[in-house]
């Protein structure tokens, strides 16, 4: 028995009839017709024995059983993000923009592990074998004993994997895989969900580590239903700008490690390599003598990262002032401008405001409020402000500066990189090497310290 249903290609919601708008996610023109074979409900009758599931108490489990040994890659940035290495019998999903370097990174990983004696298979549904070999030659890894396969039929892939019994498998990409048990087109929600589930089930039963590559939508999210992210153990996003040489591998889900770690890589002619000095990678090399720049001491998991926040306050050429932001939250900038005007007497409402984080880095923690405020103040006052200074702290609506986490670690990293001054919330350590630490209680205090000319 077969029937037709309409599936949203954005969220995976199933509709009985076509509609221009998905009722679940609200997106327009995302419903596609798919044919479902089998009994009503879409599930086939179970096969095999009818034994019931058995629950086992924790006390009955072998307490001396050791956890599975992780597969150490040998690249510090990758091992950091994975939480110490790849866990066997796990499934990892990596998403990123086209051309960002996902295939390059994974080809380097499989080649490195193959040279270490592991059985690795690289399955590509987008490129021919000659293309992969050409890239491997460019990356200087063509002599690695990696097994290559160019196939999209899930049935053939699973049969080959069961026969080869590999330690690590890379599927590039999950959107190109298709199962003949479904009549939907490759890349559709039903195919992505079914293929992802079958591959994950194989990885759990075989003990091999599985890495899936996923395409992303124009909003930057992994394409396909979110259920794919739920069924895998780890979800990484590969970020970066094509015009910049660095890339960031960010963990957003990890059942075996931290979810707030990042790995920073630099793009070279021979592929991706770990960044030499990740903490200072997002700093500008030139000193700004006109104002509008402030260094923020951020935290990415257990790693401190220093990033430069750049601001430009200019007279508005039109009736409505413009707000342009890159690498920061639009709502936080609106809040910060309101606090500067209401609590500090700095009027920026009638002027154009441009704010950018250098190097394509994105600030996601509230601790960047103080650095953004410092950049705006020095730009409005045309004053470069204190040299070799860092800023961090959350700005409240009352104008108070709130403490943030891991303040001592941020200060130690700034002192190690040669900074001389730090403007921080109260309660911060006051003795970190030769670093001059200035506690700031309110945002108005920062205005008086670095840019009193900005007060209108």
C-alpha positions in Angstrom: 0.0 0.0 0.0 1.4 3.4 -1.0 0.2 6.9 -0.4 1.3 10.5 -1.0 2.2 12.9 1.7 3.7 16.4 1.7 6.8 16.9 3.8 8.4 20.2 4.8 12.0 20.3 3.5 12.9 22.8 6.3 11.6 21.2 9.5 10.4 17.7 8.3 6.7 18.2 9.3 4.3 15.9 7.5 1.1 17.3 5.9 -1.8 15.4 4.4 -2.3 17.9 1.6 -0.2 20.6 -0.1 -0.1 24.1 1.3 1.9 27.2 0.4 3.0 27.6 4.0 4.2 25.0 6.5 2.1 25.1 9.7 5.0 23.9 11.9 7.8 26.2 11.0 6.0 29.0 9.0 8.3 28.7 6.0 6.8 29.3 2.5 7.0 26.9 -0.5 8.9 24.2 1.4 6.3 21.3 1.1 7.3 18.6 -1.3 5.3 15.5 -2.3 6.7 12.2 -1.3 5.4 8.6 -1.8 5.4 6.4 1.3 5.2 2.6 0.9 3.9 0.4 3.6 1.0 0.2 6.1 -0.7 3.4 7.4 1.7 5.3 9.6 4.7 4.7 7.4 6.2 1.9 9.6 6.8 -1.6 8.3 6.0 -4.6 10.3 8.9 -5.7 12.5 11.0 -8.7 11.4 12.8 -11.3 13.4 11.9 -12.8 16.8 9.3 -11.3 19.1 11.4 -11.3 22.2 10.7 -8.4 24.6 13.3 -5.9 25.6 15.1 -6.6 28.9 16.1 -3.9 31.4 19.3 -4.3 33.4 19.9 -2.6 36.7 23.0 -0.4 37.1 24.1 -2.6 40.0 24.1 -5.7 37.8 26.4 -4.1 35.3 30.1 -4.9 35.3 31.6 -2.0 37.3 35.1 -2.9 36.2 34.3 -2.4 32.5 36.4 0.3 31.1 35.0 3.0 28.7 36.0 2.6 25.1 39.5 3.9 24.2 39.3 7.1 22.2 40.9 7.4 18.8 43.5 10.1 19.2 43.9 12.1 16.1 47.2 13.7 17.1 46.1 17.2 16.1 45.6 19.2 19.3 42.9 21.5 18.0 40.8 18.5 16.8 41.3 16.4 19.9 40.3 19.4 22.0 37.0 19.8 20.2 36.2 16.1 20.3 36.9 16.0 24.0 40.2 14.0 23.8 39.7 12.1 20.6 37.0 10.3 18.6 34.9 7.8 20.5 34.4 4.4 18.7 30.8 3.4 17.8 29.9 7.1 17.7 28.3 9.3 15.0 29.5 12.8 14.3 27.8 15.4 12.0 29.9 18.3 10.6 28.2 21.2 8.8 29.6 24.2 7.1 29.2 26.6 4.1 30.3 25.3 0.7 34.0 25.6 0.1 34.8 26.2 3.7 37.1 23.2 3.9 35.1 20.3 5.4 36.2 17.8 2.8 39.8 19.0 3.0 39.9 18.7 6.8 38.3 15.2 6.9 40.6 13.9 4.1 43.6 15.0 6.2 42.1 13.3 9.3 41.4 10.0 7.5 44.9 10.1 6.0 46.6 10.7 9.3 44.7 7.9 11.1 45.4 5.6 8.2 49.1 6.2 8.6 48.7 5.3 12.2 47.4 1.9 11.3 43.7 2.4 11.4 41.3 1.1 8.7 39.7 4.2 7.3 37.2 4.6 4.4 36.3 7.9 2.7 32.9 7.7 0.9 32.1 10.6 -1.4 28.8 11.1 -3.1 29.8 14.4 -4.7 33.2 13.9 -6.3 34.8 11.3 -8.5 37.8 9.2 -7.4 40.2 11.2 -9.6 39.1 14.4 -8.0 39.7 13.1 -4.5 43.1 11.8 -5.5 44.0 15.1 -7.0 43.2 16.9 -3.7 45.1 14.2 -1.8 48.1 14.9 -4.0 47.8 18.6 -3.3 47.6 18.0 0.4 50.6 15.7 0.3 48.6 12.7 1.7 48.3 10.7 -1.5 50.6 8.0 -0.1 48.2 7.3 2.8 46.4 3.9 2.8 42.9 5.4 2.7 40.2 3.4 1.0 38.1 5.6 -1.3 34.6 5.0 -2.6 32.3 7.0 -4.8 28.8 5.7 -4.2 25.4 7.1 -3.2 23.4 3.9 -2.9 23.0 3.3 0.8 22.4 -0.5 0.4 25.7 -0.9 -1.5 27.6 1.3 1.0 26.4 -0.7 4.0 27.2 -4.0 2.3 30.8 -2.8 1.6 31.2 -1.4 5.2 30.1 -4.6 6.8 32.6 -6.5 4.7 35.5 -4.1 5.2 35.0 -3.7 9.0 36.7 -0.2 9.2 37.6 1.8 12.3 36.6 5.2 10.8 34.2 6.0 8.0 33.5 9.5 6.5 30.3 10.0 4.5 30.6 13.2 2.3 27.8 14.1 2.3 24.6 12.8 3.9 22.4 14.8 1.5 23.7 12.8 -1.5 22.9 9.4 0.0 19.7 7.6 -1.0 17.8 4.5 0.0 15.8 2.4 -2.5 13.2 1.7 0.2 11.9 5.2 -0.3 10.6 6.8 -3.4 11.7 10.3 -2.4 14.5 12.1 -4.2 18.0 12.2 -2.8 18.5 15.2 -0.4 14.8 15.2 0.6 13.9 15.1 4.3 12.8 11.5 4.2 16.0 10.3 2.5 18.3 12.3 4.8 16.5 11.0 7.9 16.4 7.4 6.8 20.0 7.3 5.6 21.2 9.0 8.7 19.4 6.6 10.9 20.7 3.5 9.0 24.3 4.7 9.1 24.1 5.6 12.8 22.6 2.2 13.6 25.4 0.5 11.7 28.1 2.6 13.6 26.6 1.6 16.9 26.5 -2.1 16.1 29.8 -2.3 14.4 31.9 -0.2 16.8 33.3 2.0 14.0 33.4 5.8 14.3 31.2 7.5 11.7 31.6 11.1 10.5 28.8 12.6 8.4 29.1 15.8 6.4 26.0 17.9 6.1 25.1 20.8 3.9 23.9 24.1 5.5 21.0 26.4 4.6 21.3 30.1 3.9 20.6 30.7 7.5 23.7 28.7 8.5 21.8 25.7 9.9 22.5 22.1 8.8 20.0 21.3 6.0 17.4 18.6 6.6 15.3 17.7 9.6 16.7 18.5 13.1 16.1 14.8 14.0 19.4 14.0 12.3 21.2 16.2 14.8 19.3 14.4 17.6 20.2 10.9 16.5 24.0 11.6 16.2 26.3 11.9 19.2 28.3 15.0 18.2 27.4 18.0 16.0 30.1 20.4 14.8 29.9 23.5 12.7 32.8 24.5 10.5 32.9 28.3 10.4 35.0 31.0 8.8 35.2 33.5 5.9 36.6 32.6 2.6 38.6 35.9 2.5 40.3 34.9 5.8 42.9 32.2 6.3 41.5 30.8 9.5 38.6 28.4 10.1 36.8 27.6 13.4 35.4 24.1 14.3 32.8 24.7 16.9 31.0 22.0 19.0 27.3 22.6 19.5 26.5 19.1 20.8 28.9 16.5 22.2 27.8 13.5 24.3 31.4 12.6 25.1 32.9 16.0 25.8 32.4 19.8 26.3 30.0 21.7 24.0 31.7 25.1 24.3 35.1 24.3 22.8 36.5 25.5 19.5 39.3 24.4 17.3 41.1 27.1 15.2 42.8 26.2 12.0 44.7 28.2 9.3 44.3 27.5 5.6 47.6 27.0 3.8 48.4 25.8 0.3 48.8 22.3 1.7 45.5 22.3 3.6 44.4 23.1 7.1 46.9 23.3 10.0 46.3 24.2 13.7 46.7 27.9 14.4 50.0 28.8 15.9 48.7 31.4 18.4 44.9 31.0 18.6 44.6 33.5 21.4 45.9 36.4 19.3 44.6 35.3 15.9 41.8 37.8 15.8 43.8 40.9 16.8 44.7 43.6 14.3 48.4 44.0 13.5 48.2 47.8 13.2 47.6 50.3 16.0 44.6 52.6 15.6 45.4 56.2 16.3 41.9 57.6 15.6 39.9 55.6 18.0 37.2 53.0 17.5 39.0 49.9 18.5 39.0 47.8 21.7 40.3 44.4 22.5 37.9 41.9 24.2 39.2 39.0 26.2 36.7 36.2 25.3 36.4 32.6 26.5 35.7 29.7 24.2 35.3 26.8 26.5 38.5 26.5 28.5 40.5 28.6 26.0 40.8 32.4 26.2 40.7 34.3 22.9 41.5 37.9 22.4 39.5 39.6 19.6 39.4 43.2 18.4 36.1 45.0 18.4 36.0 47.9 15.8 33.4 50.7 15.8 32.7 53.7 13.6 30.4 56.5 14.7 29.7 58.9 11.8 27.2 61.7 11.0 24.0 60.4 9.4 23.7 61.3 5.8 20.0 60.4 5.7 17.0 61.0 8.0 17.2 57.5 9.6 20.5 56.6 11.3 22.0 53.3 10.1 23.1 50.4 12.3 25.4 47.9 10.7 26.8 45.0 12.7 29.2 42.1 11.9 30.0 39.5 14.5 27.8 40.7 17.3 24.1 40.7 18.3 21.9 43.4 16.9 19.7 43.6 20.0 22.7 44.0 22.4 24.0 46.9 20.3 20.6 48.6 20.6 20.5 48.1 24.3 24.1 49.4 24.7 23.3 52.6 22.7 20.3 53.2 24.9 22.3 52.7 28.1 25.0 55.1 26.9 22.5 57.8 26.2 20.2 57.3 29.2 22.9 56.6 31.9 26.1 58.3 30.5 24.9 61.3 28.5 26.5 60.0 25.3 24.0 60.7 22.5 24.5 58.4 19.5 20.9 58.0 18.4 21.1 60.5 15.5 24.4 59.1 14.2 25.3 56.1 12.0 26.9 53.3 14.0 29.0 50.5 12.4 30.3 47.7 14.6 32.5 44.8 13.5 34.6 42.1 15.1 37.9 41.7 13.4 38.8 38.6 11.5 35.3 37.3 11.2 35.1 36.2 14.8 31.6 36.2 16.4 31.1 37.3 20.0 28.3 35.3 21.7 28.8 36.0 25.4 27.5 39.1 27.2 31.1 39.8 28.5 31.8 41.6 25.2 29.5 44.6 26.2 32.3 46.6 27.8 34.7 46.2 24.9 31.9 47.2 22.4 31.2 50.3 24.6 34.9 51.2 24.7 35.1 51.0 20.9 32.0 53.2 20.4 33.2 55.8 23.0 36.7 56.2 21.5 35.2 56.4 18.0 32.7 59.1 19.1 35.4 61.1 20.8 38.0 60.5 18.0 40.3 59.4 20.8 42.4 56.2 20.5 42.0 55.6 24.2 44.5 53.7 26.4 47.0 51.6 24.4 47.6 47.9 25.0 44.3 47.6 27.0 41.7 44.9 27.2 38.0 45.1 28.2 35.4 42.6 29.4 32.3 42.9 31.5 28.5 42.7 31.1 26.6 46.0 31.0 23.3 46.0 32.8 20.3 48.3 31.9 21.1 50.3 35.0 24.6 51.1 33.7 26.3 48.8 36.2 29.1 46.5 35.1 28.4 42.9 36.1 31.1 40.3 36.7 31.6 37.4 34.2 33.1 34.0 34.5 36.8 33.0 34.5 38.1 36.6 34.9 41.5 35.5 36.2 42.1 33.3 33.2 41.2 36.1 30.8 43.7 38.4 32.6 46.5 35.9 32.6 46.2 35.4 28.8 46.2 39.2 28.2 49.3 39.6 30.4 51.0 36.7 28.5 50.4 38.4 25.2 51.9 41.7 26.4 48.9 43.8 27.3 49.5 46.4 30.0 46.0 47.6 31.1 42.7 45.9 31.8 39.3 47.5 32.4 37.2 44.9 34.2 34.2 44.5 36.6 34.7 44.9 40.3 35.7 41.7 42.1 38.3 40.8 39.6 41.9 39.8 40.8 44.0 42.9 41.2 47.5 41.4 40.9 48.3 39.6 37.6 52.0 40.1 36.7 52.7 43.6 35.5 49.1 44.1 34.3 47.5 47.3 35.5 43.9 46.4 36.4 41.3 49.1 36.7 37.9 48.0 38.2 34.9 49.7 36.6 31.7 49.8 38.7 29.4 51.7 36.2 29.6 52.4 32.5 29.7 56.1 33.3 33.1 55.5 35.0 34.5 54.0 31.8 33.4 57.1 29.9 35.3 59.3 32.3 38.4 57.1 32.2 38.9 56.7 28.4 36.6 59.1 26.5 35.2 62.1 28.5 34.9 64.0 25.2 32.1 61.7 24.0 29.6 63.2 26.5 27.4 65.6 24.6 
